Amino acid sequence: MARVLLDLTPLPSSKAGVGRYAFGLLEGLASIRKNDAFVQSLELICLAKPSDTAALQPYVESFGGSLEIVEASWAQQLGRVGRLVAEQAVIPKILWKLKADAYHGIHYTVPLRWEGPSTTVFHDPTFWTHPHLHLASKVAYFRGMAALAVKKAAKLITVSEWSKRSLCSILGIDTASLIVCPHGVESSRLGPAKPEELEAFKDMLGFRECRIVGFVATLEPRKNLARLVAAVALLRRMSPEPVALVVAGQIGWKASALLRAIQQAQDRGWCRYLGYIDEGTKRLLLEAADVIAYPSIAEGFGFPVLEAMASGTPVVTSDRTATAEIAGEAGFLADPYDVSSISEALARALFDQNARELKRQAGLRRVAAYTWEKAASCTAKVWKEALESA
């Protein structure tokens, strides 16, 4: 039996982004376990904050008792900076104490003082390609630690071909050492919603007579919400029908200007900000919207694109970085820096019925290739290779 420690201490309080990846990976591993001899041979150790142990508990049964949860109270008590220091000072000792055979990090870093095989995930290259879209302190830390992880890790994982090309070029990574394991989507959890639930949700929004543009993401500069608000405003001036914007997502950094733009649109009656929403409400928004807009400036993957396609809702997204790759022929693509381009893509997605249906069907076909079972199988193969190389 190989003992792999899955370091979940970086999980944020809201399970978006890296949180969705971590729980999706566990679901995928549990699903393929019965048919995958290597996964059956694993003993998985989940190192997690006490606040996350309840959410992890169901996986203990799913793994037939071969999954252990180890609480890292220090990760919850120390705050972000303290946790990052403890990652290097404490986790190596935990690995030795638990007699782990391998370490898997979920967010760019590995414990440098541990001598066993390590793997980690580089979700995207934007700390290098678009540093202005991140906090300067994060850029400095993750650039430095990622460079060390490149030298230390047995294998690295990323989540899109665009990310792989960019990371290999920027960091000089051997292409054989960086494996693309795309994320999955929980299609069964996204819909369809009950008709009465959907009707009640539309009534709550107050936009029954409008075509609805939905946006689900953290409010931060990288997600390009300011230009989306401007694009919807432009579209409304030319549209044959009323158009409304519904925004959902937690408040990130540099969100003040975005919140002002949203508030101005709300005051004019054509926008609604829902704040951070749970998975059930997100499912309703994905179905209630006539189009999901995700014109992000730069992404390593793009969960909202995948979720829109899984919900059977047309998606407008950026014509560059990984979002264009994930959307493929199913997306209405736009230049994220051009308000007119975003507005025109929204107009096609809302009012060209033939194009809408073609893209919707293409999205449903395309999303079938993105499953957590495939992501888990790919990750398990990386772990196996890392263990064999030790």
NUTOR-717463 format. One line per field, with one value per residue: x, y, z of N, C-alpha, C in turn; residue number from 0. Coordinates in steps of 0.05 Angstrom, whole numbers. Atoms other than C-alpha are relative to their C-alpha. Layout:
n.east = c(X	...)
n.north = c(Y	...)
n.up = c(Z	...)
ca.east = c(X	...)
ca.north = c(Y	...)
ca.up = c(Z	...)
c.east = c(X	...)
c.north = c(Y	...)
c.up = c(Z	...)
k = c(NUM	...)
end
This chain:
n.east = c(17	-14	13	-3	11	13	-1	23	-1	5	28	13	26	20	-11	-2	-27	-16	17	15	-19	-7	23	5	-20	8	24	-9	-15	19	16	-15	-15	8	-10	-27	-16	-19	15	7	-24	-9	11	0	0	8	-9	20	8	23	25	6	1	28	5	-16	8	14	-19	-12	16	-3	-26	-1	-17	-28	-5	-3	0	-18	5	-22	11	-18	7	24	-6	-23	5	-13	-30	-9	4	-21	-25	3	0	-28	-12	15	9	-20	1	24	-5	-17	15	21	-13	11	-17	1	15	13	9	22	-2	-26	-23	-6	-18	-27	-18	7	-16	16	11	22	13	16	16	-3	27	-2	-26	6	-19	-21	10	17	-5	15	27	-2	-14	-29	-12	5	-17	-27	-1	5	-22	-24	5	5	-27	-12	15	-8	-25	3	22	-5	18	17	26	15	27	7	-23	-11	-16	-24	-18	-10	-18	-24	-16	-9	-16	-20	8	0	28	7	4	25	22	26	23	22	21	25	24	20	24	24	8	6	27	17	15	29	13	10	-23	-10	19	-3	-25	4	17	-17	-17	16	-6	15	4	-27	-21	-18	-28	-10	-29	-6	-29	-9	-2	-28	-6	-6	25	8	28	5	5	26	22	1	10	29	11	0	20	27	7	5	15	29	14	-15	-21	-8	-24	0	-28	-3	-28	-11	-15	-29	-16	5	27	15	10	19	25	13	12	23	20	12	18	23	17	14	20	-6	-21	4	-23	9	-21	-9	23	-5	1	28	7	-15	13	23	-9	-10	23	18	-13	1	-28	-19	-23	-25	-21	-24	-23	-19	7	-13	20	25	22	26	5	8	25	21	5	13	28	15	3	-22	-20	-17	-25	-23	-11	-29	-8	12	29	6	-6	21	25	-2	21	25	1	0	-25	-2	-25	7	-7	17	27	17	-2	16	28	8	2	24	23	2	7	27	21	-3	11	-14	-27	4	5	-24	-20	10	-4	-28	-9	7	-18	-27	-3	-2	-29	-11	11	-19	-11	-23	-20	-11	-16	-24	-16	-10	-22	-23	-10	-13	-26	-17	-8	-18	-25	-14)
n.north = c(-24	-25	-21	-27	-22	-21	-24	-17	-24	-25	-5	-25	4	6	22	-6	2	23	17	17	20	20	18	14	21	22	14	16	23	19	12	19	18	29	12	-8	15	-17	-16	19	5	-24	-11	-29	-16	-28	-19	-21	-17	11	-10	15	29	10	4	22	25	20	14	23	23	5	13	26	-1	-5	-29	-10	-29	-10	-28	-18	-23	-23	-12	-17	-20	-18	-19	7	-1	21	26	4	7	27	20	8	8	21	22	21	16	16	21	21	13	17	19	-4	7	-22	-24	-14	-27	-9	-29	-10	3	25	-3	2	15	28	13	18	-11	-20	-10	-23	-10	-28	-4	-17	-15	-29	-14	-8	-13	-23	-6	-23	9	12	-15	1	19	26	4	5	26	23	2	12	27	17	6	21	24	11	15	20	20	22	-6	-23	2	-24	7	-6	-1	-27	-3	15	-13	-25	6	12	-21	-21	11	19	26	21	6	26	-2	-16	16	-14	15	-20	3	10	-15	17	-4	10	-19	-26	-3	-23	-8	4	-23	-19	-13	-19	-22	-16	-15	-22	-20	-14	-18	-23	-5	19	-9	-7	20	-2	7	8	0	13	0	-19	-28	-9	-10	21	11	-18	-6	-28	-1	14	-19	-19	14	4	-27	-6	17	-9	-23	9	25	0	8	-8	18	-5	14	11	5	16	6	-13	-24	5	-24	-22	3	-24	-11	19	-3	-25	3	18	-15	-19	16	8	-24	-5	21	21	17	10	13	20	7	28	18	28	16	2	-26	-2	17	-14	-22	11	8	-23	-18	6	3	-4	-15	3	-12	-3	-8	22	23	25	20	-14	16	-9	8	28	2	-10	20	23	-8	-4	-29	-11	-15	-20	-1	-14	14	5	16	27	1	7	28	15	-4	11	-9	-5	-26	-25	-12	-29	-13	-9	-28	-16	0	5	28	15	-7	13	29	3	-3	25	22	-4	-5	17	26	23	2	8	29	15	-2	15	29	5	-1	25	21	-6	3	29	7	-11	14	3	27	-2	-16	18	21	-13	-6	25	8	-17	10	26	-6	-13	21	18	-14	-5)
n.up = c(0	1	-15	13	-16	16	-16	5	-17	14	8	-10	-15	21	15	28	11	-10	-16	18	10	-20	-5	25	2	-19	11	23	-10	-12	22	17	-18	3	25	4	-19	-14	-20	-22	-16	-14	-25	4	-24	5	-20	4	-22	-15	12	25	-5	3	29	10	-13	18	17	-15	7	29	6	-13	-23	7	-1	-27	-2	-21	-5	-3	-14	5	25	-5	-20	6	21	26	-1	-18	13	20	-13	-12	22	4	-25	-14	17	3	-24	1	20	-12	-22	11	18	27	23	20	-7	22	-6	17	7	8	-17	-12	-23	11	-18	0	21	16	25	-2	23	-7	23	9	12	24	1	0	-17	18	24	-7	-29	-9	-7	-26	-21	4	-19	10	23	-9	-14	17	20	-13	-9	23	12	-16	4	25	-5	-21	5	19	22	-3	14	7	6	28	18	1	-23	3	19	-12	-23	10	13	-19	-22	10	-9	20	7	-10	-29	-6	11	1	-11	-1	-20	8	-7	-12	16	-14	-20	11	10	2	-24	1	12	-20	-12	19	2	-25	2	20	-13	-19	15	10	27	16	27	11	6	-23	2	-26	-5	-26	-5	-20	9	-1	27	20	11	21	-4	8	29	5	-6	22	24	-3	3	29	13	-6	17	27	-1	5	-25	-24	-9	-28	-9	-27	-8	-24	-7	-23	5	-1	-4	18	9	-6	25	11	-16	7	27	-4	-14	19	18	-16	-4	25	3	19	-10	-27	-12	-19	-19	2	0	-4	24	9	13	25	20	9	17	25	17	5	19	29	8	-21	11	-15	18	-16	14	1	-17	6	6	4	-8	9	28	-2	-14	18	20	-13	-6	25	4	16	-16	13	-15	14	24	-5	-23	0	3	28	2	-14	14	27	19	-14	-12	14	-10	2	-10	-27	-4	18	-9	23	7	-20	5	24	-6	-15	18	15	-18	-10	20	24	-10	12	-12	-28	-2	8	-21	-24	5	0	-27	-14	9	-8	-29	-7	-2	-25	-23	-23	2	17	-14	-21	13	9	-24	-11	17	-7	-26	4	12	-20	-19	13	5	-26)
ca.east = c(0	26	10	-3	-13	-62	-47	-114	-90	-92	-168	-204	-266	-309	-300	-291	-230	-179	-232	-274	-213	-196	-266	-275	-210	-234	-301	-266	-218	-275	-313	-256	-230	-269	-240	-170	-120	-70	-123	-146	-75	-71	-79	-98	-83	-121	-85	-138	-161	-211	-264	-259	-261	-337	-340	-286	-318	-364	-302	-277	-334	-327	-255	-272	-233	-169	-175	-152	-166	-111	-129	-80	-104	-43	-66	-130	-99	-38	-70	-44	28	36	7	56	114	87	79	155	170	115	90	157	153	81	101	156	111	55	104	77	105	86	60	9	1	-61	-32	37	82	116	152	224	255	220	260	203	169	123	73	35	-14	3	-68	-47	13	-19	29	79	37	-10	22	-17	-81	-57	-34	40	55	22	61	127	112	84	136	191	159	137	209	232	176	198	266	240	176	179	120	78	5	-31	-102	-101	-57	-51	-26	24	52	59	90	139	161	166	196	236	197	210	145	148	148	85	22	-45	-102	-163	-216	-284	-355	-409	-463	-511	-511	-523	-592	-644	-678	-750	-796	-827	-758	-737	-800	-793	-721	-740	-794	-742	-696	-752	-730	-785	-792	-717	-664	-616	-541	-511	-442	-414	-344	-304	-307	-236	-201	-181	-254	-266	-334	-327	-324	-382	-426	-407	-421	-490	-504	-484	-526	-587	-584	-588	-628	-698	-715	-697	-633	-613	-549	-547	-480	-461	-395	-355	-320	-246	-190	-196	-271	-292	-299	-335	-385	-398	-411	-458	-494	-505	-535	-578	-603	-623	-662	-625	-575	-579	-521	-533	-467	-435	-485	-489	-487	-563	-572	-517	-552	-615	-577	-542	-609	-648	-598	-605	-530	-472	-417	-346	-301	-242	-177	-135	-151	-115	-180	-248	-299	-358	-349	-354	-413	-452	-443	-463	-527	-545	-536	-497	-433	-396	-323	-254	-221	-153	-118	-152	-225	-224	-193	-246	-304	-279	-332	-386	-368	-386	-317	-300	-239	-239	-208	-261	-329	-360	-334	-365	-430	-433	-420	-475	-523	-508	-515	-582	-617	-589	-633	-598	-529	-555	-580	-518	-473	-517	-514	-440	-430	-468	-425	-361	-373	-377	-301	-291	-304	-274	-264	-217	-182	-173	-147	-97	-74	-68	-24	21	26	44	99	125	127	162	215	233)
ca.north = c(0	69	125	192	255	303	372	408	463	516	508	575	584	586	523	558	550	506	481	456	421	386	359	342	302	263	248	224	180	149	136	101	63	-1	-9	20	-27	28	72	11	3	74	98	171	219	285	339	392	449	429	471	425	357	351	361	308	256	225	206	160	113	122	99	37	61	74	149	182	254	288	355	412	460	504	517	548	586	618	655	656	677	630	573	584	583	521	487	485	476	429	388	352	328	305	266	230	217	188	148	177	153	214	285	320	395	429	499	509	489	428	418	430	394	328	278	235	243	304	327	393	431	494	518	573	616	684	700	706	726	775	795	860	819	792	820	836	795	734	743	746	686	639	657	640	577	551	558	515	466	457	434	393	358	291	311	373	377	433	437	461	458	534	532	478	515	580	548	506	567	615	568	522	461	396	380	308	331	375	334	363	336	379	391	360	384	355	352	313	369	425	408	405	445	432	477	508	523	557	598	621	641	682	717	733	764	808	801	758	802	808	767	750	752	713	721	675	689	725	801	819	854	789	769	832	848	923	913	863	915	965	914	899	974	981	922	949	1012	970	909	894	866	886	855	848	826	781	778	726	717	734	801	795	846	914	905	976	1002	939	946	1018	999	943	990	1042	989	964	1035	1039	974	927	892	848	829	765	762	694	639	566	509	503	577	573	516	559	619	576	551	616	656	661	666	659	711	699	748	737	769	708	638	573	535	569	531	577	560	486	495	536	483	428	467	473	549	586	618	681	679	706	688	676	638	574	596	592	523	498	528	505	507	514	584	653	684	757	802	813	882	906	925	925	855	829	865	836	765	774	797	734	689	720	733	688	627	581	597	591	520	498	524	494	425	431	450	389	344	379	377	301	300	336	290	284	210	228	281	230	176	225	247	176	160	219	194	124	152	195	136	93	146	150)
ca.up = c(0	-19	29	-6	35	2	30	36	84	29	20	25	68	5	-36	-102	-148	-113	-65	-122	-150	-85	-72	-145	-144	-82	-115	-178	-140	-100	-165	-202	-141	-153	-223	-214	-181	-165	-131	-92	-68	-41	30	25	81	79	118	131	175	230	194	133	167	168	92	83	129	75	35	91	76	0	4	44	104	65	73	137	158	198	229	221	274	262	191	218	275	242	185	113	127	186	146	90	138	173	106	101	175	199	140	129	202	191	129	167	227	185	143	79	13	-29	-22	-66	-62	-90	-101	-132	-74	-43	24	7	67	54	13	-13	-81	-88	-138	-141	-186	-224	-239	-287	-308	-293	-236	-293	-353	-318	-251	-248	-239	-172	-105	-109	-47	-78	-142	-106	-61	-113	-166	-116	-88	-156	-183	-125	-136	-208	-183	-125	-149	-183	-227	-238	-259	-296	-321	-394	-455	-455	-384	-401	-462	-422	-360	-399	-439	-379	-327	-372	-350	-387	-423	-399	-326	-332	-343	-364	-321	-338	-285	-287	-276	-232	-286	-242	-191	-239	-264	-287	-232	-213	-254	-192	-163	-227	-231	-159	-173	-234	-193	-140	-192	-218	-290	-320	-382	-394	-429	-372	-375	-317	-286	-232	-207	-154	-161	-178	-237	-272	-283	-325	-295	-307	-382	-378	-344	-398	-452	-425	-420	-493	-514	-479	-522	-586	-563	-590	-521	-450	-423	-350	-315	-254	-218	-166	-130	-69	-63	-80	-82	-116	-119	-99	-170	-192	-135	-154	-227	-204	-157	-211	-257	-200	-187	-260	-253	-299	-254	-191	-147	-107	-70	-56	-72	-53	-103	-105	-122	-173	-208	-212	-240	-292	-317	-310	-350	-425	-430	-381	-392	-370	-408	-361	-381	-365	-338	-331	-338	-328	-287	-305	-379	-363	-316	-367	-420	-371	-356	-429	-428	-482	-458	-479	-459	-478	-543	-509	-453	-429	-434	-510	-504	-455	-494	-562	-616	-563	-541	-567	-563	-552	-543	-468	-475	-524	-496	-566	-579	-514	-530	-600	-574	-523	-577	-619	-559	-538	-604	-659	-645	-694	-667	-595	-607	-645	-590	-535	-567	-579	-506	-481	-525	-505	-430	-432	-440	-374	-316	-246	-260	-317	-275	-219	-265	-295	-225	-200	-260	-242	-170	-194	-238	-181	-134	-185	-196	-122)
c.east = c(18	-16	5	-14	-10	-2	-23	1	-3	-29	-10	-26	-23	13	-1	29	14	-16	-17	18	5	-23	-8	19	-8	-24	8	16	-18	-16	16	13	-6	12	30	18	19	-14	-9	23	9	-13	3	-3	-7	8	-17	-5	-24	-27	-8	-5	-28	-6	15	-9	-14	19	13	-15	3	25	3	19	29	6	-1	0	18	-4	26	-10	17	-7	-23	7	20	-6	17	30	11	-3	21	27	-1	1	28	12	-13	-7	21	0	-25	3	17	-16	-21	10	-12	20	2	-17	-13	-10	-21	4	29	24	3	17	28	19	-8	13	-16	-10	-24	-12	-16	-14	6	-26	1	26	-4	17	24	-10	-16	3	-17	-28	0	13	30	13	-4	18	28	3	-2	20	24	-4	-4	27	14	-14	8	25	-4	-20	8	-17	-17	-25	-10	-27	-10	25	12	18	27	20	13	20	26	18	12	20	20	-6	2	-29	-9	-5	-25	-23	-26	-22	-23	-20	-24	-23	-20	-27	-25	-10	-10	-29	-11	-14	-29	-13	-9	23	10	-18	2	25	-2	-17	17	19	-15	5	-14	-2	26	15	22	28	10	30	4	30	7	2	28	7	3	-26	-13	-29	-7	-7	-26	-23	-3	-11	-30	-14	-2	-20	-28	-9	-8	-19	-29	-16	16	19	8	25	-4	28	-1	29	9	16	30	15	-6	-28	-17	-13	-21	-27	-15	-14	-25	-23	-14	-19	-24	-20	-16	-19	6	22	-8	25	-9	21	10	-24	8	-4	-29	-9	15	-12	-24	8	10	-22	-18	11	-3	28	17	24	24	23	26	24	20	-8	17	-19	-27	-24	-27	-7	-11	-28	-23	-7	-15	-29	-16	-5	23	19	16	25	23	11	30	3	-17	-30	-8	5	-22	-26	0	-21	-26	-3	-4	24	2	28	-6	7	-18	-29	-19	0	-17	-29	-11	-3	-25	-25	-4	-11	-29	-21	3	-8	14	27	-2	-3	24	22	-8	5	29	11	-7	17	28	4	3	29	13	-14	21	12	25	22	14	18	27	18	12	24	26	12	15	28	19	11	21	27	16	23)
c.north = c(25	21	28	20	21	25	19	26	26	6	26	-7	-6	-21	5	-6	-25	-19	-19	-22	-22	-19	-15	-23	-23	-15	-18	-24	-21	-15	-21	-22	-29	-13	7	-13	18	17	-17	-4	24	2	30	13	29	18	25	16	-13	8	-16	-29	-11	-4	-23	-27	-20	-16	-24	-25	-7	-14	-26	0	5	29	9	31	7	30	16	26	25	15	20	23	21	21	-7	-1	-22	-27	-6	-7	-28	-21	-11	-11	-24	-24	-22	-19	-18	-23	-22	-15	-20	-21	1	-7	22	23	12	27	9	28	9	-8	-29	5	-6	-18	-29	-13	-19	13	19	6	25	10	29	7	18	16	30	15	11	16	25	7	23	-7	-14	19	-4	-20	-29	-7	-7	-27	-23	-2	-14	-29	-19	-6	-22	-26	-14	-17	-24	-22	-21	4	24	-5	29	-8	7	0	28	5	-15	14	25	-6	-12	21	19	-12	-21	-28	-20	-9	-27	0	15	-13	15	-19	20	-6	-13	18	-20	4	-8	20	27	2	-26	6	-6	25	21	15	22	24	19	17	23	22	16	20	25	7	-19	9	7	-25	3	-9	-6	1	-12	-2	19	28	10	9	-21	-9	20	9	29	3	-15	19	21	-12	-4	27	7	-17	9	23	-9	-24	3	-8	9	-21	8	-17	-9	-9	-15	-6	15	24	-7	26	20	-1	26	12	-18	2	25	-2	-18	16	20	-14	-9	24	6	-23	-23	-19	-10	-14	-18	-6	-29	-18	-29	-15	-2	25	3	-16	15	23	-10	-7	24	20	-9	-4	4	15	-3	10	5	7	-22	-22	-24	-22	15	-17	10	-7	-29	-3	10	-21	-24	6	4	30	10	17	19	1	11	-17	-7	-15	-26	0	-7	-30	-17	2	-13	11	7	28	22	16	30	9	11	29	19	-2	-6	-29	-17	5	-15	-30	-6	1	-26	-22	3	-1	-16	-29	-24	-4	-8	-31	-16	1	-16	-30	-7	0	-26	-23	4	-6	-29	-9	9	-12	-1	-28	1	16	-17	-21	12	6	-25	-11	16	-9	-26	5	13	-20	-19	12	4	-19)
c.up = c(0	15	-12	18	-19	18	-6	18	-15	-7	12	14	-19	-19	-30	-9	10	18	-17	-12	20	5	-25	-4	18	-11	-24	9	13	-21	-15	17	-5	-25	-5	22	15	21	23	19	17	28	-1	27	-7	23	-3	25	14	-13	-25	5	-4	-30	-12	11	-18	-17	15	-7	-30	-6	16	24	-6	-3	29	0	24	3	3	12	-4	-25	3	18	-8	-20	-25	2	17	-12	-20	12	11	-22	-4	26	13	-17	-4	25	0	-20	11	22	-10	-19	-28	-21	-21	11	-25	10	-20	-11	-2	16	9	25	-8	17	2	-24	-18	-26	5	-27	9	-26	-5	-16	-25	2	5	21	-16	-23	6	30	11	8	27	21	-4	18	-9	-24	8	13	-19	-23	12	7	-24	-14	16	-3	-26	3	18	-7	-20	-25	7	-17	-7	-12	-29	-17	-1	24	-3	-19	14	22	-9	-12	21	20	-10	9	-23	-5	11	30	7	-15	1	9	2	23	-11	9	11	-14	15	21	-11	-11	-10	27	-3	-11	20	14	-19	-3	24	-1	-19	12	20	-14	-9	-29	-19	-29	-14	-10	22	-7	28	2	27	2	22	-13	4	-29	-22	-14	-20	2	-8	-29	-7	6	-22	-25	1	-3	-30	-15	5	-18	-29	-1	-7	24	24	9	28	6	29	7	26	5	24	-7	3	4	-22	-12	3	-25	-13	15	-7	-27	2	13	-18	-18	16	4	-24	-7	-18	9	28	9	23	21	-4	2	4	-26	-11	-15	-26	-22	-12	-19	-27	-19	-7	-20	-29	-11	26	-12	19	-17	15	-17	-3	19	-8	-7	-6	7	-10	-29	0	12	-18	-21	11	5	-25	-6	-17	16	-18	17	-17	-22	4	27	0	-5	-28	-5	12	-16	-28	-19	13	10	-20	11	-6	9	27	6	-16	8	-23	-8	19	-5	-24	5	17	-17	-16	18	10	-23	-26	8	-11	12	29	2	-9	22	25	-4	0	29	15	-9	11	30	8	2	26	24	22	0	-18	13	21	-11	-9	24	12	-17	6	27	-3	-12	20	20	-12	-5	25	4)
k = c(0	1	2	3	4	5	6	7	8	9	10	11	12	13	14	15	16	17	18	19	20	21	22	23	24	25	26	27	28	29	30	31	32	33	34	35	36	37	38	39	40	41	42	43	44	45	46	47	48	49	50	51	52	53	54	55	56	57	58	59	60	61	62	63	64	65	66	67	68	69	70	71	72	73	74	75	76	77	78	79	80	81	82	83	84	85	86	87	88	89	90	91	92	93	94	95	96	97	98	99	100	101	102	103	104	105	106	107	108	109	110	111	112	113	114	115	116	117	118	119	120	121	122	123	124	125	126	127	128	129	130	131	132	133	134	135	136	137	138	139	140	141	142	143	144	145	146	147	148	149	150	151	152	153	154	155	156	157	158	159	160	161	162	163	164	165	166	167	168	169	170	171	172	173	174	175	176	177	178	179	180	181	182	183	184	185	186	187	188	189	190	191	192	193	194	195	196	197	198	199	200	201	202	203	204	205	206	207	208	209	210	211	212	213	214	215	216	217	218	219	220	221	222	223	224	225	226	227	228	229	230	231	232	233	234	235	236	237	238	239	240	241	242	243	244	245	246	247	248	249	250	251	252	253	254	255	256	257	258	259	260	261	262	263	264	265	266	267	268	269	270	271	272	273	274	275	276	277	278	279	280	281	282	283	284	285	286	287	288	289	290	291	292	293	294	295	296	297	298	299	300	301	302	303	304	305	306	307	308	309	310	311	312	313	314	315	316	317	318	319	320	321	322	323	324	325	326	327	328	329	330	331	332	333	334	335	336	337	338	339	340	341	342	343	344	345	346	347	348	349	350	351	352	353	354	355	356	357	358	359	360	361	362	363	364	365	366	367	368	369	370	371	372	373	374	375	376	377	378	379	380	381	382	383	384	385	386	387	388	389)
end
